[in-house]
Amino acid sequence: MLNREGRWVIISGDRRITRNKAEYTIFRSSRLIGFFLSKGLYKAPFIKQAERILALWEGMEALAERVEGGAMFELPMKSTRIKQLKL
């Protein structure tokens, strides 16, 4: 399982994980690091999503190296500020 290895990063548009307490708790215990598309970015065309992810890639790498597993972040549509999500 990935949680045994730790330090795995996922990119997802499924924000329910960040809002549902049970899913949030399971994610936190998984030791995965999650980057979730903001609402605006999720609704954007795929090519725009890919463009933004690539533009934010270095920041995502830096954050993933500094945080513990179970951390969650939101990828913004326009800014370069990647904010950490909390329940």
DRENDO-1510 file (C-alpha; in Angstrom, 1 decimal, always signed):
<recs>
REC; n; res; u; v; w
REC; 1; MET; +0.0; +0.0; +0.0 .
REC; 2; LEU; +1.1; +3.5; -0.7 .
REC; 3; ASN; +0.7; +4.6; +2.9 .
REC; 4; ARG; +3.5; +2.2; +4.0 .
REC; 5; GLU; +5.9; +4.0; +1.6 .
REC; 6; GLY; +4.7; +7.5; +2.4 .
REC; 7; ARG; +5.6; +10.7; +0.5 .
REC; 8; TRP; +3.3; +9.9; -2.4 .
REC; 9; VAL; +1.6; +12.9; -4.0 .
REC; 10; ILE; -1.8; +13.0; -5.7 .
REC; 11; ILE; -3.4; +15.6; -7.8 .
REC; 12; SER; -7.2; +15.5; -7.8 .
REC; 13; GLY; -10.4; +17.4; -8.7 .
REC; 14; ASP; -12.4; +15.4; -6.1 .
REC; 15; ARG; -12.8; +18.0; -3.4 .
REC; 16; ARG; -15.3; +15.9; -1.4 .
REC; 17; ILE; -12.3; +14.4; +0.3 .
REC; 18; THR; -11.5; +17.8; +1.8 .
REC; 19; ARG; -15.1; +18.4; +3.0 .
REC; 20; ASN; -16.4; +15.0; +4.2 .
REC; 21; LYS; -15.1; +14.4; +7.7 .
REC; 22; ALA; -14.8; +10.6; +7.3 .
REC; 23; GLU; -13.0; +10.9; +3.9 .
REC; 24; TYR; -10.8; +13.6; +5.3 .
REC; 25; THR; -9.8; +11.5; +8.3 .
REC; 26; ILE; -9.0; +8.5; +6.1 .
REC; 27; PHE; -6.9; +10.7; +3.7 .
REC; 28; ARG; -5.0; +12.2; +6.6 .
REC; 29; SER; -4.1; +8.7; +7.9 .
REC; 30; SER; -3.0; +7.6; +4.4 .
REC; 31; ARG; +0.2; +9.7; +4.6 .
REC; 32; LEU; -0.5; +10.8; +1.0 .
REC; 33; ILE; +0.0; +14.5; +0.1 .
REC; 34; GLY; -2.9; +15.9; -1.9 .
REC; 35; PHE; -3.1; +18.8; -4.3 .
REC; 36; PHE; -6.8; +19.6; -5.1 .
REC; 37; LEU; -8.0; +21.7; -8.0 .
REC; 38; SER; -9.8; +24.8; -6.9 .
REC; 39; LYS; -13.5; +25.1; -8.0 .
REC; 40; GLY; -12.6; +27.5; -10.8 .
REC; 41; LEU; -9.7; +25.3; -12.0 .
REC; 42; TYR; -11.8; +22.2; -11.8 .
REC; 43; LYS; -14.4; +23.8; -14.2 .
REC; 44; ALA; -11.7; +25.0; -16.6 .
REC; 45; PRO; -10.9; +23.1; -19.8 .
REC; 46; PHE; -8.4; +20.3; -19.4 .
REC; 47; ILE; -5.6; +22.2; -21.2 .
REC; 48; LYS; -6.0; +25.1; -18.8 .
REC; 49; GLN; -5.8; +22.7; -15.8 .
REC; 50; ALA; -2.6; +21.1; -17.2 .
REC; 51; GLU; -1.1; +24.6; -17.8 .
REC; 52; ARG; -1.8; +25.7; -14.2 .
REC; 53; ILE; -0.4; +22.5; -12.7 .
REC; 54; LEU; +2.8; +22.9; -14.7 .
REC; 55; ALA; +3.0; +26.5; -13.7 .
REC; 56; LEU; +2.7; +25.6; -10.1 .
REC; 57; TRP; +4.8; +22.4; -10.2 .
REC; 58; GLU; +8.0; +23.8; -8.5 .
REC; 59; GLY; +5.9; +25.2; -5.7 .
REC; 60; MET; +4.1; +21.9; -5.3 .
REC; 61; GLU; +7.4; +20.0; -5.2 .
REC; 62; ALA; +8.8; +22.3; -2.5 .
REC; 63; LEU; +5.6; +22.0; -0.4 .
REC; 64; ALA; +5.6; +18.2; -0.7 .
REC; 65; GLU; +9.1; +18.0; +0.6 .
REC; 66; ARG; +8.4; +20.1; +3.6 .
REC; 67; VAL; +5.1; +18.7; +4.9 .
REC; 68; GLU; +4.0; +15.5; +6.6 .
REC; 69; GLY; +1.9; +12.9; +4.9 .
REC; 70; GLY; -1.8; +13.7; +5.0 .
REC; 71; ALA; -1.4; +17.3; +4.1 .
REC; 72; MET; -3.8; +18.8; +1.6 .
REC; 73; PHE; -3.5; +21.9; -0.6 .
REC; 74; GLU; -5.6; +23.8; -3.1 .
REC; 75; LEU; -4.3; +24.7; -6.5 .
REC; 76; PRO; -5.5; +28.2; -7.5 .
REC; 77; MET; -6.9; +29.2; -10.8 .
REC; 78; LYS; -4.9; +32.4; -11.1 .
REC; 79; SER; -2.5; +33.2; -8.3 .
REC; 80; THR; +0.7; +31.4; -7.4 .
REC; 81; ARG; -0.2; +31.0; -3.8 .
REC; 82; ILE; -0.9; +27.3; -3.0 .
REC; 83; LYS; -2.9; +27.3; +0.3 .
REC; 84; GLN; -3.0; +24.4; +2.7 .
REC; 85; LEU; -6.5; +23.1; +3.4 .
REC; 86; LYS; -7.9; +22.4; +6.8 .
REC; 87; LEU; -11.2; +20.9; +7.9 .
</recs>
